Amino acid sequence: MKQLYLDIKTQLEAQATDIVFIQLYNNQFALLKSGNATFARPAVFVEFIVNSIMQLGGGIQLYDLTVRLHICHDFLNGDNMGEDLDVYDLAEEVYAAMQAFETTGSSAFARIGEKDDDDYTNIYHYMMDFGTTYIDATTQQPINSIQTTPPTGLDISGVVVDENPVDY
């Protein structure tokens, strides 16, 4: 899962250039609300929601994942008296960067939902969900193999003898 997060972060850094801070989600909004967190904005926090895990065999597992991207930016009432339209520009930029994104071990990302959280003053929190699958091969084992020590002293060198040589 670490590599999946790093690949998502790299993709967002390259394609969603208005985002200035990207980090793994760890309830930063509650910490921000209580005054115990600061971070640059606009920001994106990456959350993994495991819907199910399927054993494929040979130690490989398939995750059915929802990748939730928490978009955060400052909003200080703007010109439209409380109407925040900038968040849609950021959401569109994140969507363009992540829709159909594929990395090693994952299927193509597909947006499956989005919603806003209006429980904050002067901060806008917008969530965008992407569905994907991810293969975890951390414990991959060879199937039907026999672990043994190779024979010692075996000489496999030899000479090929052609009894019917052809002269060209």
Protein Blocks (a to p, Z undefined) as FASTA:
>chain_A
ZZmmmmmmmmmmmmmmmbmbdcddehklmmmmnopaccdddddddddddfbdcdebghia
cdddddddddddddehiannoiafklmmmmmmmmmmmgopacehiacdddfbdcddfkbg
hiacdddddddddddfklgccehiacddddehiafbdcdddfbdcdZZ
